[in-house]
Amino acid sequence: MKSESISASDELMLLRDRWEKSWPFALSIWSKFLRLKPPMLCLLKKEAQSEGLIDSFAMIRLQDQAIIVNLPEIDAIGVGEYPLEILAHEIGHHVFAPATLTEHARMIARMRWALPTVENQASMVANLYTDILINDRLMRNASLKIADIYRILGGNGGGTVWALYMRIYEILWSLERGSLGGGKTDDRLEGDAWLGARLIRSYSYDWLEGSGRFASLLLPHLLKDKNSIKLIEKLLDTRHAASNGIPIGLTEEESGERDGAIHPANDPILADFPDDMENGSNKAVTDPPDNIERNQPSSGQLREPFEFGEILRAAGIKLTDHEAAVKYYRESASRYLIPFPVKKSPQNLDQLPEGLEPWDIGDAIDDADWMQTVLQSPHVIPGMTTVQRVWGTSVGHEKRSVPLDLDLYVDSSGSMPNPQRQLSYPALAGTILCLSALRAGAQVQVTLWSGKHQFMTTKRFVRDEERILQVLTGYFGGATAFPIHILRDTYSSTNRRTRPSHVMVISDDGVSTMFDRDEFNNNGWNIAEASLRNAGGGGTFVLNLRGDWETAQGESEKIKRARDEMGWLIYRVASLEELVEFARQFSRNHYHLSKTALSQAGEG
């Protein structure tokens, strides 16, 4: 036998030619106006594996609208004679279900509510659901031989999930019971199959709404069945559908997302007698088992960061908890971006003409000075007689807006929530401020801190958004010790910055460690006072405190002293509502000051 790495067989070359010729016809099944790039027909298994296609014989990627087919696997399982059916099916994923990255992720989010204890199966269930929607449409509208493919792929070695799935197909297409090789079905499985078929037809034009119901239908069988996965893996063509892409709009739960996670037997739309179903007098045998916890009403609009990350991973996006947190807080903060305070300073606005230089064809046509060109020579020859004006500048009297740089210190001790696992309002506040500062043209320095020698920093003021958010959403979970040396060195007499900056600390009452002595036994109060003065843009404490902090003793007294004696602004943040209000207050107070006192400082 020849090695696969040497050459592909002649049979596979002929197979690829037949599949390439079937592509235009597969497109026309959906629409004669449809345009998609041709599929990648891999002649070698390692070529398919390099694209991420491993267990199945075909897959899609929604980000680049790709279709990848493993021809050696196609040939091995005996479905090489069905290029039109398989290609039309893969096209259906791009144009019908799920069609987009966001719809794919929204479906998985809905299904996760319907799959308690087996949420990790949401990706597989989503694949089965969209497959049956597409195949039913192809069978009814185009009379393709989809059933023949399942007869080849199927077998009696599967479990109840496979048997139920095949039986739904048989009912949809009026096929004899057991003809697709799904195995025997008892009365309960038969009842579920009829419900599943009715669900597919009833929600075919609102398939997202039906997704949670389909997952609920499969849940009792998924809890027990361990044998169907080997057969199902051959069909998983959307497992990595969202690879290299990022869906949007997932940080908040959708209206009705949890409510849609109901068993089809309890859905009035699918019931023969909706009134009886509502009264409970027609309770079906296919109700989910009593030991499955029913979904409770949503307790809030925002998902937790770990849920956000699990949805993305289930959609086929490979990323760590930290990477997911960065995306979560960036998207969550985007709707709250605020104007950032600015300071007026002299700007070089006045332009002075300083002479002429040759203008050539490679230069911008608007730069050419045609009047001077004609005055120098009546014959216009580009590159020889054409000229352009050279401009210089002088110091003007107008003021330009210079945004305050942001120097942010984020507490990451054990008393603070882990922003990678649960929603951290301090981290969200920091993200809003960082993105607002960057949008205004400012630079940002972020320092994440916990115990002694536990800190992470951007090291300097930067404009790299990814780097800033990576630091901001990190977590130590240790003791509490403010990094006095970073604040000290940033605003020391030898490192005086030419740009004004605003110093901000996000913490709880652990911010009081800012006033301890540093490694050189310098007084923290003196360092904080000098840093606030040298920063030139003020300072703010954004603190997760109890509501009665101002009347409390202990560490709160140091916070009040910093406010009263040094001028640090104190904002308490403990909920999303207070966070939004903090952002508004910060913008309004500081921007107002920059138009008066700060502009006068610029004139000096």
N, C-alpha and C positions, 0 to 999 in steps of 0.2 A: 504494500500500500504506500502510495506517495504521501509525504508529509504535507500537512495543510499549509505550512509556511512556504512550501515550494511553489505551488500553483493551485488554483481552484479547478475543480473538475469541469469537464466540458458540459456535463449535465447541469451544473449550477449556472454556467454561462448562458445556456439556453433558457433556463428557468428565469434568470434575470431579464433576458430579452422579452419573454412573454409578459412578465410583470410590468416592465416599462411600457409596453404597448397597451396594457390595460389601464394605465394611469388616467388618460384623458376621459375614458368611459366612466371610471369611478368618480371623477369630478362631476361629470354631467349628471350623474344620478342625483346629486344634491342641487346643482344649478348649472346651467350652461354658461353662466357668467362668473362662476367661482374660479378664483385663482389662488393656488397654493404652490409652493416650491415642490419639485418632485421628491419622492421619498428616497431615503438613503438605503439602497439594497445591498446589504453587506454579504460578500462572498466568503468571508472568513469569520469564524466565531470570535476570534480575538479583536477583529475590527468592530463587531457589534458590542463586545464587552467594553471596549474603550469609549463607546458612546453611552454606557450605562445599562445596556440591554443584556441581562444575565439569565433570569429564570424564564421569561416569556419568549415568544417568537416575534413579537412586535411591540413597539412602544411609541408614545408621542411626547413631545416637549412643547408646552404652550408658549414659553418665552420666545422661541424662534420659529414657532409653527413647524417643527420638524416631525417627520415620521421616519422611524428606523425599523427596518425589517431584517431579521436574521435568516437568510435564505438556507444555510445548512440545517438549521432547526426546523424550518418550514418543510424541507425535503424529508427530514428524519421522521417527523410525526405524520407525514402523508397528506398535507393540505396544500401542496404546491399547485394543485389544479384549481384553486379558488382565489386567484389574485383579485378579481373584481369584488368579491365579497369582503375579503380582508382589508383591501385598500379603502373601499367605501366605508367600512366600519371605522377605520382610523381617521378618515376625513370627518366622520360624524362627531368624533370627540372634539375636533377643532371648530366645527360650525354649529353644533347642536348642544351637546352635553359632555364636558362642562363648558367648553368654548373659550373661557378666559381664565386667567390665573385667579382672579378674585372670586368668580363663581365657584371654581373648584375648591378654594379654601372655605368659602361660605358654606358649601355643602358639607364639608368635613366637620366644620364647627357645629352644625346642626346635628349631625349624626353622633357626635361625641356625647351629647346630652342623652341620646337614646341608647347608649351602650355603657351603662355603669359597670365598672370592674373590668370591662374589655374595651376601653376607649382606644387602645392600640390597634384594634381591628377596624377602625373607622376608614382608613385608606383602602383596605380590601373591600369593605362593604360599598364604599363609594364607587369603586371600579365595577363591581357586579351590577350596581344600580344603573350607572350610565350605559354599561354594555347592553343591558336588557332594553333600555329605552331606545337606543340606536338600532339594535337588531330588530325590534318589533316594527320600527318605522321602515327599515329596509325590506323586511319581508312583506309588509302590507302594500307599500308604495312602489317597490321595484321588483318584487317577486324573486329576490336573490336566494341562493341555496344556503342560507345560514344554518338551517337545521342539519344539513349534511355534515357541516364542519363539527357541530356538537356531537353527532353520532361517532365521528372519528376520534374526537378528543375525550369523549365520555367513557364511562365504565361503571361497573357495579361495585368498584372498590372504594367509592366515596362514602361519606357519612350523610347525616340528615340535611346539612346545609346544601350539599350538592344535589341530593335527591329533591329537596324543595325547589331549588333553583331550576333544575331541568323540568320539573313538573309545571312550574309557572310558564315556561316556554311552551310546553305541550298544550296547556289550556289556551294560551294566547293564539296559538296557530292551529288549534283544533286537531291536534295529533293524538294518536292512540296512546293511552296511558302506558308509560314505560318505554316508549319507542326511542327516546333519546338516551337511554342507558343510565338513567339516574337512580335506578333501583326501586324497590317497593316503597310505597307510601301508605301509612296507616290513616285512620280517619282524621286524626288531628293534623297530620301533615297535609292531607288532602284539603282540609278546610283552610289552612294557611296558604296553600298554593292558589286557591280560588280568590282569597283576599288579596294576595300579591298580584294576580293578574288584573283584578279590578282596580287596584291601586295604580298600576302602570298605565292603564288606559285612561283612568280618571285624571291623573296628574301629568299626562304626557306633555301638555302645554304649560304646565306650571310645576316642572319637575323639581325645582328647588324646594317648594312647599311640601312635596311628597317625600323628600329625602329622609327626614327624621322618622316618618312612618315606616318606610322600608327598613330602616335600621332596627326599629322596634320589632318588626316582624321577624327579623333574623336573630334577635338577641337570645331568646330561650334556646335556640339550636346552637348558637355559637358557644354558649356556656358549657355545652356537653360534647360537641363534635370536635374531635381531633384528627379525623381521617380525611376531611375534604380538602385540606390545604394543598396537598400535592397536586390535585387536579386543578384547583383554582389558580395556583401560581402560574400555570401556562397562559392564563387569561389576563394577567395583571399588566395591562398596557398603559395605565395612568399612574403607576406607583411613583414615578419620578417626573410627573407631568409639570410640576412647578420648578424643576431644577433650574438654577441660575436666575430665577426671577423672584420678585417680592410682591405679593398681593397687598393691596391697600384696604383700609377700612375695617381691619380686624381687631383693633384695640377695644372697640365697644361691641357689646352684644346687640344683635339685631332684635327689633321688635318681633315677638312671636317665635323667636329661635327655640326657646325651651318648650313653649306650648306645642310646637310641631312634633315633639318627640313623644308621640302617642301611638299605641298599637292600632293598626287599621281596623280591628274589631270595635274599637271605641271611637271611630271617626264617623260622625253623622253623615258625611258626604258619601261614604262607602257603604252605609247601612241600608238594608232593604226597607226598614221602617225606622226612620230617624227619630220619631217621637218615642217609640218604644225603647230605642237604644239610649236615649237621654234619661228615661225613667229607670233604666237598669233592668227591665223585664226581659230583654233579649240578650242576655250576657252570653258571649260566645265562649266555646271551649278553648279558643286560641288566645285568651287573655294572658299577659305575661305572668309568670309565677309570682306568688305573694312575697317571696324573699328578695325581690328586686325593688329597690327603693324608688319610689315615684319622684318625678322631678318637681322641685319646689319653685315657687315664683322667683324671678330674678331679684337679687338683693342689691344690685347696683348696675350701672351702665358699663363701667370699664371692666375688662377682663383682668385677671392677674397675669403678670409677665410670664410665669411658667406655663399657663394655659395658652397664651399667645405663641410661645415657642413650640409647644407640642402640636398645635394646629399647623404651623409652618413645616415642621418636620414630617407630619403625616401627609402633607401635600407634596412632599418630595424634595424639600429644601434642606440641604445639609448645613447645619450651623450649631454652634455651642449655645449654652444658656446665656453666656455673656454677650455673644453676637446677637442673640434674639432680644436681649434686654436693650441693647443699643437701638435696634430698629423699633422696639416698642415705645421707648421714651421719645425718640425722634418723632414718631407719628403722633403720639399722644400730645406732645407739646406744640405741634405745628399749628393747631387751631387757637392757641393762646399767645402767639408771638406778639410782642409789644414794641412800641417805639422805644429806643434806648436813649438815655441822656447824652447830650452833646455839649461841647464847649467851643466858643468862638475864638478864632485866632487869625492873625493876618494871613492873607492868601495872595499869591502872585497871579493876578488876573490881567493886568495891563500888558498888552502885546505891543512890541515896537518893531517896525520894519528894519532889517539889518542888511539888505542887499538882495542880489539875485544869484541864482545858480542854474546850471543847465537842467532842463526837463526832458526826460526820455520816455519812450513808449511804456516802459515798465513801471513808471510812476503813476500815481492816481491822477486821473484826468482833471479832477477838481483842483488839484494843486497847481496846474499850469496857469501862468499869468499871461493871458492872450494879448492884453493891451500892451504890456512891455515887450512882448515878442514881436508884435507888428511894428512898434516904434523903433526897435533895433534893426529889423529887416523886413521888407515887404514880402519876401519869399519865406513862407513857413515850411521849414524842413525839420520834422521831429528828430530830436537828438542833436541837432546842429544849431538851429536858430531859436528853438523854443527854450523858454526860461520859466522858472518858478521863484516865488518870493520866499526869502528866508526871514523868519520871525524870531525875535528875542522877547524876553519878559522883564518887567520891572515890578517892584513891590507895589501892590495896590492898596487901596484904603478900605476895600470891602473885607468882610470877615467870612471865613469859611467854617463849616461845621466839622468839628473834630470829635468823633465819638469817644466816650470814655472807655478805656480798656477795662476788662473785668478780671479781677483776681479772686478766684473762687476756692474756698476751703470747705470740703464736704466731710462731715463726720461719718465714719464707717465702723464705729465701735459696736459692741454687742447690744447696746440699747437701741440701736437704729435698725429698721427693717432692711432685709436683704433685697435690694432692688431687682435682683434677678429672679426672685421667687414670688414676691408679692409687691403690690403697688406701693411705692415709697413716695409720699408727697414731697418730702425734701428733695429727693432726686429729680422728681418731675419739675419742681420749682427751679432747680439748677439748670435743667435742660432748657426750660423756657427762656431763662436769662441768657444762657450761652448762645442759643440759636438767634435770639433777638440781637445780641451784641454782634455776632458775626454778620447778620443781615445788615446791620448799620455800618459795617466796615471796621469794627473794633477788633482788637486782638484779645485772646483769652488765655489765662493761665489757670489750670485746675489742679488742685492738690487733694487727694483722697487720704484720709488719716484715721488711725485708730490708736494702738498703744505705742510705746516708745519703739523707734526704729521700724514702725509699720506705717509706711506712707508710699504713695504712688503719685507722681506728678508729671505734667507735661514739660517740666524743667524750665520753661520760659513761656512768654506770651506768644501764642501761635494762632493761626487761622485754619488749622486742619480739623474739620468737624469730626471726622471719624476718630482721630486721636483724642480729642477732647471728650467725646462721649464714652470712649472705652474707659478712660479714667473715671469719669463721673459715675458710671454704672457698675464700677467694681465693688468689691466687698471684702473686708477683713474680719469683722465680728469679734475683735479682741477687746483689750482694755481701752481706756480713754486718755490720750495725751496729745494735746494740740501741737503741731509741728512748728514751734516758735522759731526755729532756726531758718525755716523757709521764709516766713514773714519778715524776719530780721534781715536776712541777706537780700531779699527782693528790694527792700527800701533803705538799705544802708547808705551811708554818705558816699561810699565808693561806687555804688550802683544806682545813682540817681537817674531816673528815667526822664526822658524829654516829653513823653506823652502822659497825660493824667490817667489815673486808673481808679476804679471803685473797688474797694475791698469788701468781700462778702463771705460770711461764714454760715454754712448750713449745718445745724447740729441740734442738740437738746441742751439740758443744763450742763453737759460736759464741755460746753464752750468756755466754762470758767477756768479750764486748764490752760487757756491762752495766757493767763496772768501769773502762771507759775514761773520759776526761774529756769533759764535755759542751761545748756551744758557748760557755759562759762560763768554760771552763777549771776547772770545779768537779770535784773528785775523785769518780769514779764509786763508789768504795767507800763514801764518806761518804753519798752519795745513797741507795745501796742499803740501808745500815744504818738511816738515818733513815726511809726509806719503810717498811721492814719494821716498825719500831717504831711509826710513826704509823698503819699500817694496822690494827693491833690484832687481826688474826686469823691471823697467821703467814704463811709463804711456802713455796712448793714449786717445785723445778725438775723438770720431766718431760722427760727428755733421751734422745735416740736416740744411744746411745754404744756403743762396743765393749765386749765382755764384760770386758776387762782394763783398763778406764779408771782404776780406782783405783790401779793400779801404774804408769800411764803418766805421762810428763813433759809439759811444755808447758802447754797450756790446761787440762788436767785438774787441774793444781795450783791454779789459781784457783778451780775449782769446789769442790775439797776445802777450800780456805780459807774460802769462803763458807759451807760446811756447818759447819765446825769453829768458826769465829770469830763468825759472825752467827746461826747457827741455821737456815739454809735447809735444808729437807728435800730429798733427792735421790732421784728414782725413775728407773730406766732402763727405757725402753719400746722394744722392738724387735720384738715379735710380739703377736698377738692374745691369746695366753695370758697374757703378762706384762701386757698392758693390763688385762685383767679382774682380775688379781691386784692391780695398782696401784689400781684403783677400790675394791676391797674394803679394801685396807690404808688408803687415804686415808679412807674412811668410818669404819672402825673406830678408827683412831688419833685423828682429830680429834673425832669424836663423844664418845669417852671423855674427852678433855681438856675438852670443853665442859661435861660434867656435873660436873666437879670444879673445876679452876682457873678456868674461864670463868664458872661459876655463882657462884663466890666473888667474882669481879670484879664481877659484877652486883649482889651484895649491898652492895659498897662504893659 
